[in-house]
């Protein structure tokens, strides 16, 4: 399969002021597009055209690390754009609220724990909310472009929410101030989409 760069469902300036248009445009059209190009090339090199992306991630440790880096780079950014929406949205979904309450106490506490993980992650990577097969909701971070679907990642699960922690995601506006970038992220989260992913999993919490 030849993957394509997903269109954003909003304009490049629509996430202002939390995420500036220049950063978003470069991030999408340069960074994301480059991961995609490399990933499509590697799919050809390793004759993986007949496999779905999740299937590729499940055996990614058997291939050179470039497949992991670029496949993850393509997938993670595609999800990232979808969990953002101009102005953010409220966490209204009852099922997701129940899950978050069960595993993190309150939505505010969830945000606090996610923020801490994102803030304390050393170097480039991603912060995640995932749902494990046993239903458990878990916050953690991964290095580079790794994600929770990869056999090279110690704890697996379905990604529900992600935050790009690479400096390319925030440096133009926030410079070294990752904390302000993370705090701004909470005003962009598309909870409706996170809830959709959670409900699609259909795993009992
Ligand atoms: Mn990025």
Boltz pocket constraint, residues with backbone or C-beta under 6 A from the ligand:
constraints:
  - pocket:
      binder: B
      contacts: [[A, 27], [A, 31], [A, 77], [A, 164], [A, 166], [A, 168], [A, 169]]
      max_distance: 6.0
